[in-house]
Amino acid sequence: MSMKRLLWWIIAGTRGGANRARIITILHDRPSNANQLAEMLNLDYKTIRHHLDVLTKNGIIVTQGDGYGMVYFLSVEVEEEYAIFQDIWERFGKTRKSKTRSEED
């Protein structure tokens, strides 16, 4: 599967895609561990771990270290294709906002 298709599926095609996109954005700026991500995103630690597992399984992120000290990084492929991620996230975010507005009306 191409990186573009994989990113579309991970972000826009699955439940929890918005949180996974937020994790990708943070990891682009700085590597972090699961606890730091949970605090930054104001999400439950178990929720963060689930999203990290999905992202790792699909080669979006990689790890260094182990246990609670495990730090997450974007994979080299995602780093190289980050503009594709940004485009997808921008489109998906706009779609989500317009759906939210129409639901409120």
Number of C-alpha atoms within 10 A of each C-alpha: 6 6 16 16 12 16 23 18 13 21 23 21 13 11 11 14 19 17 16 22 23 16 24 26 16 17 20 16 10 11 16 20 21 21 19 14 22 18 12 13 14 10 13 12 14 12 14 23 16 13 19 23 13 15 21 17 11 13 16 22 22 17 16 12 10 8 8 9 12 15 18 22 23 25 18 13 12 20 17 10 14 18 11 17 21 14 13 18 21 12 12 19 16 12 13 13 11 12 11 11 10 8 8 7 5
